[in-house]
Amino acid sequence: MDIKVEKLAKRDLDSMDVFSWPIWEKEVSRFDWCYNDEERCYFLAGKVTVETKNGKVSFGKGDFVTFPKGLKCVWDIKEPVRKHYNFR
C-alpha cells in the first residue's frame, strides 16, 4: 500500500471541488493511525512524515496526498497541519 503524493494544478483541485471539503487541523504531535477508507487531502500548511512498514513519506503545504484504505501508519507532524480532506 503506497501513499501517493502529487502536485496538482489549481484547475485540477477546482475540478474535484477540493476547497469545499472539510478542514482538519492538528498541532505538532506523533500518533498511530489506520485508514478504514481511502483518504484524499490537500495540505494548506504543515510538514508531516508518515511511517509505514515500507518506509517513510514526507509531504506538506501544496501537496495532494492519497492514503489507501487499510493503511496502518504513524503520523509524525513536524509543523502544525491544516488540510482539506475527503474520504471515499
N, CA, C and O atoms as a CHARMM CRD file, in Angstrom:
* protein
*
  352
    1    1 MET  N      0.84400  -1.18700   0.00000 PROA 1      0.00000
    2    1 MET  CA     0.00000   0.00000   0.00000 PROA 1      0.00000
    3    1 MET  C      0.87900   1.23600   0.00000 PROA 1      0.00000
    4    1 MET  O      1.62700   1.48400   0.94600 PROA 1      0.00000
    5    2 ASP  N      0.78100   1.99200  -1.05300 PROA 2      0.00000
    6    2 ASP  CA     1.61800   3.17500  -1.17000 PROA 2      0.00000
    7    2 ASP  C      0.81700   4.45200  -0.96000 PROA 2      0.00000
    8    2 ASP  O     -0.34500   4.55500  -1.35400 PROA 2      0.00000
    9    3 ILE  N      1.46700   5.41700  -0.33200 PROA 3      0.00000
   10    3 ILE  CA     0.91600   6.75800  -0.19600 PROA 3      0.00000
   11    3 ILE  C      1.30900   7.51100  -1.46200 PROA 3      0.00000
   12    3 ILE  O      2.47500   7.50200  -1.85600 PROA 3      0.00000
   13    4 LYS  N      0.34000   8.16200  -2.09700 PROA 4      0.00000
   14    4 LYS  CA     0.58900   8.89700  -3.34000 PROA 4      0.00000
   15    4 LYS  C      0.63700  10.38800  -3.03100 PROA 4      0.00000
   16    4 LYS  O     -0.31500  10.94100  -2.48100 PROA 4      0.00000
   17    5 VAL  N      1.75000  11.04300  -3.38600 PROA 5      0.00000
   18    5 VAL  CA     1.92700  12.47300  -3.16500 PROA 5      0.00000
   19    5 VAL  C      2.05700  13.13700  -4.53100 PROA 5      0.00000
   20    5 VAL  O      2.89600  12.75100  -5.34400 PROA 5      0.00000
   21    6 GLU  N      1.21300  14.14400  -4.77200 PROA 6      0.00000
   22    6 GLU  CA     1.19800  14.83600  -6.06700 PROA 6      0.00000
   23    6 GLU  C      1.18400  16.33800  -5.88800 PROA 6      0.00000
   24    6 GLU  O      0.78000  16.85200  -4.84500 PROA 6      0.00000
   25    7 LYS  N      1.62800  17.03400  -6.91700 PROA 7      0.00000
   26    7 LYS  CA     1.46000  18.48400  -7.03000 PROA 7      0.00000
   27    7 LYS  C      0.42700  18.67600  -8.13800 PROA 7      0.00000
   28    7 LYS  O      0.71100  18.40600  -9.30500 PROA 7      0.00000
   29    8 LEU  N     -0.76200  19.13700  -7.77900 PROA 8      0.00000
   30    8 LEU  CA    -1.82500  19.31500  -8.76100 PROA 8      0.00000
   31    8 LEU  C     -2.01100  20.78700  -9.10300 PROA 8      0.00000
   32    8 LEU  O     -1.80800  21.66000  -8.26000 PROA 8      0.00000
   33    9 ALA  N     -2.39400  21.05100 -10.33300 PROA 9      0.00000
   34    9 ALA  CA    -2.70300  22.41400 -10.76600 PROA 9      0.00000
   35    9 ALA  C     -4.00700  22.85600 -10.10200 PROA 9      0.00000
   36    9 ALA  O     -4.85300  22.03100  -9.76100 PROA 9      0.00000
   37   10 LYS  N     -4.15500  24.16800  -9.92500 PROA 10     0.00000
   38   10 LYS  CA    -5.36000  24.69800  -9.28300 PROA 10     0.00000
   39   10 LYS  C     -6.60800  24.25300 -10.02800 PROA 10     0.00000
   40   10 LYS  O     -7.62800  23.96500  -9.40300 PROA 10     0.00000
   41   11 ARG  N     -6.54400  24.19300 -11.34600 PROA 11     0.00000
   42   11 ARG  CA    -7.72900  23.78200 -12.12200 PROA 11     0.00000
   43   11 ARG  C     -8.12900  22.34300 -11.77900 PROA 11     0.00000
   44   11 ARG  O     -9.31600  22.01600 -11.77000 PROA 11     0.00000
   45   12 ASP  N     -7.14300  21.48100 -11.49700 PROA 12     0.00000
   46   12 ASP  CA    -7.44300  20.10400 -11.10700 PROA 12     0.00000
   47   12 ASP  C     -8.07500  20.05500  -9.71800 PROA 12     0.00000
   48   12 ASP  O     -9.02100  19.30500  -9.47900 PROA 12     0.00000
   49   13 LEU  N     -7.53800  20.86400  -8.80900 PROA 13     0.00000
   50   13 LEU  CA    -8.12200  20.93800  -7.46200 PROA 13     0.00000
   51   13 LEU  C     -9.55000  21.47300  -7.54500 PROA 13     0.00000
   52   13 LEU  O    -10.44800  20.96800  -6.87200 PROA 13     0.00000
   53   14 ASP  N     -9.75300  22.50300  -8.37900 PROA 14     0.00000
   54   14 ASP  CA   -11.09600  23.06900  -8.54900 PROA 14     0.00000
   55   14 ASP  C    -12.06300  22.04800  -9.14800 PROA 14     0.00000
   56   14 ASP  O    -13.22500  21.98700  -8.74700 PROA 14     0.00000
   57   15 SER  N    -11.59500  21.25400 -10.09200 PROA 15     0.00000
   58   15 SER  CA   -12.48200  20.28100 -10.74000 PROA 15     0.00000
   59   15 SER  C    -12.93900  19.19200  -9.75800 PROA 15     0.00000
   60   15 SER  O    -14.00200  18.59800  -9.93800 PROA 15     0.00000
   61   16 MET  N    -12.14100  18.93700  -8.73300 PROA 16     0.00000
   62   16 MET  CA   -12.52500  17.97400  -7.69400 PROA 16     0.00000
   63   16 MET  C    -13.26600  18.65000  -6.54100 PROA 16     0.00000
   64   16 MET  O    -13.71000  17.98100  -5.60700 PROA 16     0.00000
   65   17 ASP  N    -13.40000  19.98100  -6.60700 PROA 17     0.00000
   66   17 ASP  CA   -14.07900  20.77300  -5.57400 PROA 17     0.00000
   67   17 ASP  C    -13.37900  20.66300  -4.21600 PROA 17     0.00000
   68   17 ASP  O    -14.02600  20.69000  -3.16900 PROA 17     0.00000
   69   18 VAL  N    -12.05200  20.53800  -4.24900 PROA 18     0.00000
   70   18 VAL  CA   -11.24400  20.33800  -3.03500 PROA 18     0.00000
   71   18 VAL  C    -11.47900  21.42200  -1.99000 PROA 18     0.00000
   72   18 VAL  O    -11.50500  21.13200  -0.79400 PROA 18     0.00000
   73   19 PHE  N    -11.65000  22.67500  -2.43000 PROA 19     0.00000
   74   19 PHE  CA   -11.73000  23.77100  -1.47100 PROA 19     0.00000
   75   19 PHE  C    -13.07100  23.83600  -0.74000 PROA 19     0.00000
   76   19 PHE  O    -13.26500  24.68300   0.13200 PROA 19     0.00000
   77   20 SER  N    -14.00300  22.93400  -1.09700 PROA 20     0.00000
   78   20 SER  CA   -15.25800  22.83400  -0.33900 PROA 20     0.00000
   79   20 SER  C    -15.21700  21.67800   0.65700 PROA 20     0.00000
   80   20 SER  O    -16.13600  21.52100   1.46100 PROA 20     0.00000
   81   21 TRP  N    -14.14800  20.85900   0.61200 PROA 21     0.00000
   82   21 TRP  CA   -14.01400  19.74300   1.54100 PROA 21     0.00000
   83   21 TRP  C    -13.78900  20.27400   2.96300 PROA 21     0.00000
   84   21 TRP  O    -13.31000  21.39600   3.12700 PROA 21     0.00000
   85   22 PRO  N    -14.12500  19.48800   3.98500 PROA 22     0.00000
   86   22 PRO  CA   -13.86900  19.91500   5.37300 PROA 22     0.00000
   87   22 PRO  C    -12.36900  20.14700   5.61000 PROA 22     0.00000
   88   22 PRO  O    -11.52000  19.66400   4.86100 PROA 22     0.00000
   89   23 ILE  N    -12.08000  20.89500   6.66300 PROA 23     0.00000
   90   23 ILE  CA   -10.69200  21.17900   7.04600 PROA 23     0.00000
   91   23 ILE  C    -10.37900  20.47800   8.36300 PROA 23     0.00000
   92   23 ILE  O    -11.19000  20.47200   9.28900 PROA 23     0.00000
   93   24 TRP  N     -9.19100  19.89000   8.42800 PROA 24     0.00000
   94   24 TRP  CA    -8.68200  19.25200   9.64400 PROA 24     0.00000
   95   24 TRP  C     -7.40000  19.95700  10.02600 PROA 24     0.00000
   96   24 TRP  O     -6.56800  20.25500   9.16900 PROA 24     0.00000
   97   25 GLU  N     -7.23800  20.22700  11.32200 PROA 25     0.00000
   98   25 GLU  CA    -6.02700  20.87200  11.84300 PROA 25     0.00000
   99   25 GLU  C     -5.48300  20.04500  12.99700 PROA 25     0.00000
  100   25 GLU  O     -6.23300  19.44000  13.76200 PROA 25     0.00000
  101   26 LYS  N     -4.15300  20.03500  13.10200 PROA 26     0.00000
  102   26 LYS  CA    -3.51600  19.27800  14.19800 PROA 26     0.00000
  103   26 LYS  C     -2.17400  19.91900  14.53200 PROA 26     0.00000
  104   26 LYS  O     -1.43000  20.34300  13.64700 PROA 26     0.00000
  105   27 GLU  N     -1.88700  19.97900  15.81700 PROA 27     0.00000
  106   27 GLU  CA    -0.62900  20.53300  16.31400 PROA 27     0.00000
  107   27 GLU  C      0.50500  19.52400  16.11600 PROA 27     0.00000
  108   27 GLU  O      0.27800  18.37900  15.72600 PROA 27     0.00000
  109   28 VAL  N      1.71700  19.97300  16.39100 PROA 28     0.00000
  110   28 VAL  CA     2.88400  19.09600  16.34400 PROA 28     0.00000
  111   28 VAL  C      2.62200  17.92400  17.28700 PROA 28     0.00000
  112   28 VAL  O      2.31800  18.11800  18.46400 PROA 28     0.00000
  113   29 SER  N      2.74400  16.70800  16.75900 PROA 29     0.00000
  114   29 SER  CA     2.44300  15.51400  17.55600 PROA 29     0.00000
  115   29 SER  C      2.88500  14.26900  16.79200 PROA 29     0.00000
  116   29 SER  O      3.35100  14.34000  15.65500 PROA 29     0.00000
  117   30 ARG  N      2.72300  13.13700  17.45400 PROA 30     0.00000
  118   30 ARG  CA     3.06100  11.84400  16.85200 PROA 30     0.00000
  119   30 ARG  C      2.00500  10.85000  17.31400 PROA 30     0.00000
  120   30 ARG  O      1.72300  10.75400  18.50900 PROA 30     0.00000
  121   31 PHE  N      1.40600  10.09300  16.35300 PROA 31     0.00000
  122   31 PHE  CA     0.33900   9.16700  16.72300 PROA 31     0.00000
  123   31 PHE  C      0.17700   8.06900  15.67300 PROA 31     0.00000
  124   31 PHE  O      0.51600   8.25100  14.50400 PROA 31     0.00000
  125   32 ASP  N     -0.34900   6.92400  16.11900 PROA 32     0.00000
  126   32 ASP  CA    -0.67000   5.81000  15.22800 PROA 32     0.00000
  127   32 ASP  C     -1.99500   6.09900  14.52900 PROA 32     0.00000
  128   32 ASP  O     -2.87900   6.74900  15.08700 PROA 32     0.00000
  129   33 TRP  N     -2.11900   5.59500  13.27000 PROA 33     0.00000
  130   33 TRP  CA    -3.36400   5.78100  12.52700 PROA 33     0.00000
  131   33 TRP  C     -3.59800   4.60500  11.59300 PROA 33     0.00000
  132   33 TRP  O     -2.65200   3.99600  11.09400 PROA 33     0.00000
  133   34 CYS  N     -4.87000   4.29100  11.36300 PROA 34     0.00000
  134   34 CYS  CA    -5.26100   3.25800  10.40100 PROA 34     0.00000
  135   34 CYS  C     -6.39100   3.81900   9.55300 PROA 34     0.00000
  136   34 CYS  O     -7.34500   4.38500  10.08600 PROA 34     0.00000
  137   35 TYR  N     -6.29200   3.66800   8.24300 PROA 35     0.00000
  138   35 TYR  CA    -7.29500   4.18900   7.31400 PROA 35     0.00000
  139   35 TYR  C     -8.34000   3.13000   7.00600 PROA 35     0.00000
  140   35 TYR  O     -8.03900   2.11000   6.38600 PROA 35     0.00000
  141   36 ASN  N     -9.58600   3.38000   7.44700 PROA 36     0.00000
  142   36 ASN  CA   -10.69800   2.47700   7.17100 PROA 36     0.00000
  143   36 ASN  C    -11.25600   2.69700   5.76600 PROA 36     0.00000
  144   36 ASN  O    -11.92800   1.82500   5.21500 PROA 36     0.00000
  145   37 ASP  N    -10.97700   3.85600   5.19800 PROA 37     0.00000
  146   37 ASP  CA   -11.38900   4.22000   3.84200 PROA 37     0.00000
  147   37 ASP  C    -10.22900   4.96000   3.18800 PROA 37     0.00000
  148   37 ASP  O     -9.31700   5.42200   3.87400 PROA 37     0.00000
  149   38 GLU  N    -10.26200   5.07400   1.87100 PROA 38     0.00000
  150   38 GLU  CA    -9.26100   5.88900   1.18700 PROA 38     0.00000
  151   38 GLU  C     -9.48900   7.35100   1.56800 PROA 38     0.00000
  152   38 GLU  O    -10.62700   7.81900   1.61800 PROA 38     0.00000
  153   39 GLU  N     -8.39900   8.06300   1.83500 PROA 39     0.00000
  154   39 GLU  CA    -8.49400   9.49700   2.10500 PROA 39     0.00000
  155   39 GLU  C     -7.67900  10.24400   1.06900 PROA 39     0.00000
  156   39 GLU  O     -6.54300   9.88000   0.76800 PROA 39     0.00000
  157   40 ARG  N     -8.27600  11.29600   0.52600 PROA 40     0.00000
  158   40 ARG  CA    -7.56600  12.24000  -0.33200 PROA 40     0.00000
  159   40 ARG  C     -7.54700  13.57200   0.40600 PROA 40     0.00000
  160   40 ARG  O     -8.55600  13.97800   0.98000 PROA 40     0.00000
  161   41 CYS  N     -6.40300  14.25400   0.39300 PROA 41     0.00000
  162   41 CYS  CA    -6.32800  15.52300   1.10600 PROA 41     0.00000
  163   41 CYS  C     -5.35800  16.47800   0.42300 PROA 41     0.00000
  164   41 CYS  O     -4.44500  16.07200  -0.29600 PROA 41     0.00000
  165   42 TYR  N     -5.59300  17.77100   0.67800 PROA 42     0.00000
  166   42 TYR  CA    -4.75300  18.82700   0.12600 PROA 42     0.00000
  167   42 TYR  C     -4.23600  19.65800   1.29000 PROA 42     0.00000
  168   42 TYR  O     -5.01500  20.21800   2.06100 PROA 42     0.00000
  169   43 PHE  N     -2.90500  19.73200   1.41100 PROA 43     0.00000
  170   43 PHE  CA    -2.28200  20.41200   2.54300 PROA 43     0.00000
  171   43 PHE  C     -2.15700  21.91500   2.30700 PROA 43     0.00000
  172   43 PHE  O     -1.51300  22.36500   1.35800 PROA 43     0.00000
  173   44 LEU  N     -2.78900  22.67300   3.19600 PROA 44     0.00000
  174   44 LEU  CA    -2.71400  24.13100   3.16300 PROA 44     0.00000
  175   44 LEU  C     -1.52000  24.62700   3.96700 PROA 44     0.00000
  176   44 LEU  O     -0.98200  25.70000   3.69100 PROA 44     0.00000
  177   45 ALA  N     -1.10500  23.84400   4.96500 PROA 45     0.00000
  178   45 ALA  CA     0.02100  24.20900   5.82800 PROA 45     0.00000
  179   45 ALA  C      0.53900  22.95800   6.51800 PROA 45     0.00000
  180   45 ALA  O     -0.16300  21.95500   6.64000 PROA 45     0.00000
  181   46 GLY  N      1.79000  23.04300   6.96700 PROA 46     0.00000
  182   46 GLY  CA     2.35500  21.98300   7.77900 PROA 46     0.00000
  183   46 GLY  C      3.42300  21.16300   7.08800 PROA 46     0.00000
  184   46 GLY  O      3.63900  21.26300   5.88000 PROA 46     0.00000
  185   47 LYS  N      4.08700  20.34200   7.90100 PROA 47     0.00000
  186   47 LYS  CA     5.07500  19.36700   7.43200 PROA 47     0.00000
  187   47 LYS  C      4.85200  18.08500   8.21100 PROA 47     0.00000
  188   47 LYS  O      4.74000  18.09600   9.43700 PROA 47     0.00000
  189   48 VAL  N      4.79000  16.96700   7.47400 PROA 48     0.00000
  190   48 VAL  CA     4.47600  15.67300   8.07500 PROA 48     0.00000
  191   48 VAL  C      5.38100  14.60000   7.49200 PROA 48     0.00000
  192   48 VAL  O      5.72000  14.63100   6.30900 PROA 48     0.00000
  193   49 THR  N      5.76400  13.65900   8.32900 PROA 49     0.00000
  194   49 THR  CA     6.38100  12.41700   7.85900 PROA 49     0.00000
  195   49 THR  C      5.48800  11.28700   8.34900 PROA 49     0.00000
  196   49 THR  O      5.17700  11.19300   9.53600 PROA 49     0.00000
  197   50 VAL  N      5.08000  10.42800   7.41400 PROA 50     0.00000
  198   50 VAL  CA     4.25900   9.27000   7.76000 PROA 50     0.00000
  199   50 VAL  C      5.12600   8.03100   7.59200 PROA 50     0.00000
  200   50 VAL  O      5.75000   7.82700   6.55100 PROA 50     0.00000
  201   51 GLU  N      5.15300   7.20800   8.63800 PROA 51     0.00000
  202   51 GLU  CA     5.95200   5.98700   8.63600 PROA 51     0.00000
  203   51 GLU  C      5.03800   4.78100   8.41400 PROA 51     0.00000
  204   51 GLU  O      4.02600   4.62100   9.09500 PROA 51     0.00000
  205   52 THR  N      5.41500   3.93400   7.44700 PROA 52     0.00000
  206   52 THR  CA     4.67800   2.70600   7.17700 PROA 52     0.00000
  207   52 THR  C      5.66800   1.54400   7.22700 PROA 52     0.00000
  208   52 THR  O      6.86600   1.75000   7.42000 PROA 52     0.00000
  209   53 LYS  N      5.16700   0.33500   7.05500 PROA 53     0.00000
  210   53 LYS  CA     6.06300  -0.82500   7.04200 PROA 53     0.00000
  211   53 LYS  C      7.00900  -0.78100   5.85100 PROA 53     0.00000
  212   53 LYS  O      8.03300  -1.46400   5.85100 PROA 53     0.00000
  213   54 ASN  N      6.67500   0.02400   4.81900 PROA 54     0.00000
  214   54 ASN  CA     7.51500   0.14700   3.61500 PROA 54     0.00000
  215   54 ASN  C      8.49500   1.30700   3.67100 PROA 54     0.00000
  216   54 ASN  O      9.27800   1.49400   2.73900 PROA 54     0.00000
  217   55 GLY  N      8.47000   2.10000   4.75600 PROA 55     0.00000
  218   55 GLY  CA     9.38000   3.23100   4.86700 PROA 55     0.00000
  219   55 GLY  C      8.65500   4.50200   5.27100 PROA 55     0.00000
  220   55 GLY  O      7.56100   4.46200   5.83400 PROA 55     0.00000
  221   56 LYS  N      9.29000   5.64200   4.97100 PROA 56     0.00000
  222   56 LYS  CA     8.76600   6.94700   5.36100 PROA 56     0.00000
  223   56 LYS  C      8.44000   7.77000   4.12300 PROA 56     0.00000
  224   56 LYS  O      9.12100   7.69000   3.10100 PROA 56     0.00000
  225   57 VAL  N      7.36200   8.57700   4.24400 PROA 57     0.00000
  226   57 VAL  CA     6.96500   9.50000   3.18800 PROA 57     0.00000
  227   57 VAL  C      6.74600  10.85800   3.84200 PROA 57     0.00000
  228   57 VAL  O      6.04900  10.96000   4.85200 PROA 57     0.00000
  229   58 SER  N      7.34200  11.90200   3.26800 PROA 58     0.00000
  230   58 SER  CA     7.18100  13.25500   3.80300 PROA 58     0.00000
  231   58 SER  C      6.43400  14.13100   2.80500 PROA 58     0.00000
  232   58 SER  O      6.57000  13.97200   1.59200 PROA 58     0.00000
  233   59 PHE  N      5.64400  15.05900   3.34000 PROA 59     0.00000
  234   59 PHE  CA     4.87600  15.96900   2.49500 PROA 59     0.00000
  235   59 PHE  C      4.45100  17.16500   3.32600 PROA 59     0.00000
  236   59 PHE  O      4.65700  17.19200   4.54000 PROA 59     0.00000
  237   60 GLY  N      3.85300  18.15900   2.66700 PROA 60     0.00000
  238   60 GLY  CA     3.42200  19.35800   3.36900 PROA 60     0.00000
  239   60 GLY  C      2.67100  20.29700   2.46200 PROA 60     0.00000
  240   60 GLY  O      2.03300  19.87400   1.49800 PROA 60     0.00000
  241   61 LYS  N      2.74900  21.57700   2.77700 PROA 61     0.00000
  242   61 LYS  CA     1.98700  22.62000   2.08600 PROA 61     0.00000
  243   61 LYS  C      2.08200  22.45700   0.57400 PROA 61     0.00000
  244   61 LYS  O      3.16900  22.33400   0.01000 PROA 61     0.00000
  245   62 GLY  N      0.89800  22.46000  -0.07700 PROA 62     0.00000
  246   62 GLY  CA     0.83300  22.37400  -1.52400 PROA 62     0.00000
  247   62 GLY  C      0.75600  20.96800  -2.08200 PROA 62     0.00000
  248   62 GLY  O      0.59900  20.78900  -3.29000 PROA 62     0.00000
  249   63 ASP  N      0.86400  19.96100  -1.21400 PROA 63     0.00000
  250   63 ASP  CA     0.81400  18.57600  -1.67800 PROA 63     0.00000
  251   63 ASP  C     -0.61200  18.02400  -1.62300 PROA 63     0.00000
  252   63 ASP  O     -1.36800  18.30200  -0.69300 PROA 63     0.00000
  253   64 PHE  N     -0.95900  17.23500  -2.64400 PROA 64     0.00000
  254   64 PHE  CA    -2.20700  16.48800  -2.67200 PROA 64     0.00000
  255   64 PHE  C     -1.81900  15.03900  -2.39600 PROA 64     0.00000
  256   64 PHE  O     -1.04500  14.43700  -3.14000 PROA 64     0.00000
  257   65 VAL  N     -2.37100  14.48900  -1.31300 PROA 65     0.00000
  258   65 VAL  CA    -1.92800  13.17500  -0.84500 PROA 65     0.00000
  259   65 VAL  C     -3.11700  12.21500  -0.80000 PROA 65     0.00000
  260   65 VAL  O     -4.20800  12.57200  -0.35600 PROA 65     0.00000
  261   66 THR  N     -2.87900  10.98000  -1.27500 PROA 66     0.00000
  262   66 THR  CA    -3.89000   9.93000  -1.21400 PROA 66     0.00000
  263   66 THR  C     -3.36300   8.79400  -0.34200 PROA 66     0.00000
  264   66 THR  O     -2.29200   8.24000  -0.58700 PROA 66     0.00000
  265   67 PHE  N     -4.15500   8.46400   0.69200 PROA 67     0.00000
  266   67 PHE  CA    -3.82500   7.36900   1.60000 PROA 67     0.00000
  267   67 PHE  C     -4.75400   6.19600   1.27300 PROA 67     0.00000
  268   67 PHE  O     -5.97200   6.37500   1.26500 PROA 67     0.00000
  269   68 PRO  N     -4.21700   5.00800   1.00300 PROA 68     0.00000
  270   68 PRO  CA    -5.06200   3.87300   0.63200 PROA 68     0.00000
  271   68 PRO  C     -5.82800   3.28700   1.82200 PROA 68     0.00000
  272   68 PRO  O     -5.37100   3.33400   2.96400 PROA 68     0.00000
  273   69 LYS  N     -6.99300   2.74300   1.52200 PROA 69     0.00000
  274   69 LYS  CA    -7.79700   2.04300   2.52400 PROA 69     0.00000
  275   69 LYS  C     -6.97500   0.89000   3.10100 PROA 69     0.00000
  276   69 LYS  O     -6.32200   0.15000   2.36500 PROA 69     0.00000
  277   70 GLY  N     -7.01800   0.75000   4.42200 PROA 70     0.00000
  278   70 GLY  CA    -6.31700  -0.33900   5.10000 PROA 70     0.00000
  279   70 GLY  C     -4.90300  -0.00600   5.54300 PROA 70     0.00000
  280   70 GLY  O     -4.26300  -0.81400   6.21600 PROA 70     0.00000
  281   71 LEU  N     -4.40400   1.17000   5.17800 PROA 71     0.00000
  282   71 LEU  CA    -3.03900   1.55500   5.54700 PROA 71     0.00000
  283   71 LEU  C     -2.92400   1.75700   7.05200 PROA 71     0.00000
  284   71 LEU  O     -3.73600   2.45800   7.65600 PROA 71     0.00000
  285   72 LYS  N     -1.90900   1.13600   7.65400 PROA 72     0.00000
  286   72 LYS  CA    -1.56800   1.35900   9.06400 PROA 72     0.00000
  287   72 LYS  C     -0.26200   2.13600   9.06600 PROA 72     0.00000
  288   72 LYS  O      0.68200   1.78700   8.35800 PROA 72     0.00000
  289   73 CYS  N     -0.21600   3.20600   9.87800 PROA 73     0.00000
  290   73 CYS  CA     0.95600   4.07600   9.83200 PROA 73     0.00000
  291   73 CYS  C      1.11100   4.85200  11.13200 PROA 73     0.00000
  292   73 CYS  O      0.28000   4.77000  12.03600 PROA 73     0.00000
  293   74 VAL  N      2.20300   5.60800  11.19500 PROA 74     0.00000
  294   74 VAL  CA     2.45200   6.53400  12.29400 PROA 74     0.00000
  295   74 VAL  C      2.63600   7.91300  11.68300 PROA 74     0.00000
  296   74 VAL  O      3.48500   8.11300  10.81500 PROA 74     0.00000
  297   75 TRP  N      1.83200   8.85700  12.14600 PROA 75     0.00000
  298   75 TRP  CA     1.96000  10.24600  11.71600 PROA 75     0.00000
  299   75 TRP  C      2.94300  10.94300  12.64900 PROA 75     0.00000
  300   75 TRP  O      2.83000  10.83700  13.87000 PROA 75     0.00000
  301   76 ASP  N      3.90200  11.65500  12.07200 PROA 76     0.00000
  302   76 ASP  CA     4.84900  12.47300  12.82500 PROA 76     0.00000
  303   76 ASP  C      4.73600  13.88700  12.27200 PROA 76     0.00000
  304   76 ASP  O      5.34700  14.21800  11.25500 PROA 76     0.00000
  305   77 ILE  N      3.94900  14.71700  12.95200 PROA 77     0.00000
  306   77 ILE  CA     3.69700  16.08200  12.49400 PROA 77     0.00000
  307   77 ILE  C      4.81100  16.98400  13.01000 PROA 77     0.00000
  308   77 ILE  O      4.96700  17.17500  14.21600 PROA 77     0.00000
  309   78 LYS  N      5.58200  17.53400  12.07500 PROA 78     0.00000
  310   78 LYS  CA     6.74200  18.38100  12.39500 PROA 78     0.00000
  311   78 LYS  C      6.36000  19.84900  12.54300 PROA 78     0.00000
  312   78 LYS  O      6.93100  20.56600  13.36400 PROA 78     0.00000
  313   79 GLU  N      5.37300  20.29800  11.72800 PROA 79     0.00000
  314   79 GLU  CA     4.84100  21.65700  11.79100 PROA 79     0.00000
  315   79 GLU  C      3.32400  21.54600  11.73800 PROA 79     0.00000
  316   79 GLU  O      2.80500  20.68500  11.02700 PROA 79     0.00000
  317   80 PRO  N      2.58500  22.39800  12.47600 PROA 80     0.00000
  318   80 PRO  CA     1.13000  22.27900  12.54200 PROA 80     0.00000
  319   80 PRO  C      0.48600  22.13600  11.15900 PROA 80     0.00000
  320   80 PRO  O      0.84900  22.82300  10.20400 PROA 80     0.00000
  321   81 VAL  N     -0.48300  21.21500  11.09000 PROA 81     0.00000
  322   81 VAL  CA    -1.13800  20.86300   9.83500 PROA 81     0.00000
  323   81 VAL  C     -2.50600  21.52900   9.71400 PROA 81     0.00000
  324   81 VAL  O     -3.25500  21.65200  10.68300 PROA 81     0.00000
  325   82 ARG  N     -2.79500  21.94700   8.50500 PROA 82     0.00000
  326   82 ARG  CA    -4.13100  22.40500   8.10600 PROA 82     0.00000
  327   82 ARG  C     -4.34900  21.83100   6.72000 PROA 82     0.00000
  328   82 ARG  O     -3.57500  22.10500   5.80200 PROA 82     0.00000
  329   83 LYS  N     -5.42100  21.02000   6.55900 PROA 83     0.00000
  330   83 LYS  CA    -5.63700  20.36100   5.26600 PROA 83     0.00000
  331   83 LYS  C     -7.12300  20.20900   4.98300 PROA 83     0.00000
  332   83 LYS  O     -7.93700  20.08800   5.89800 PROA 83     0.00000
  333   84 HSD  N     -7.46400  20.21700   3.68100 PROA 84     0.00000
  334   84 HSD  CA    -8.79300  19.79500   3.22400 PROA 84     0.00000
  335   84 HSD  C     -8.72800  18.28800   3.08100 PROA 84     0.00000
  336   84 HSD  O     -7.70100  17.75200   2.66700 PROA 84     0.00000
  337   85 TYR  N     -9.81100  17.59200   3.41800 PROA 85     0.00000
  338   85 TYR  CA    -9.79100  16.14000   3.31900 PROA 85     0.00000
  339   85 TYR  C    -11.12000  15.59400   2.82900 PROA 85     0.00000
  340   85 TYR  O    -12.16400  16.23300   2.96200 PROA 85     0.00000
  341   86 ASN  N    -11.05800  14.38600   2.25400 PROA 86     0.00000
  342   86 ASN  CA   -12.25500  13.72400   1.74800 PROA 86     0.00000
  343   86 ASN  C    -12.04100  12.21600   1.81200 PROA 86     0.00000
  344   86 ASN  O    -11.05200  11.70500   1.28800 PROA 86     0.00000
  345   87 PHE  N    -12.96100  11.50600   2.45100 PROA 87     0.00000
  346   87 PHE  CA   -12.90300  10.04600   2.48800 PROA 87     0.00000
  347   87 PHE  C    -13.82800   9.48600   1.41100 PROA 87     0.00000
  348   87 PHE  O    -14.89500  10.03400   1.13400 PROA 87     0.00000
  349   88 ARG  N    -13.38600   8.37100   0.81000 PROA 88     0.00000
  350   88 ARG  CA   -14.27400   7.71300  -0.15200 PROA 88     0.00000
  351   88 ARG  C    -14.05500   6.22000  -0.13400 PROA 88     0.00000
  352   88 ARG  O    -14.71100   5.49000  -0.87700 PROA 88     0.00000
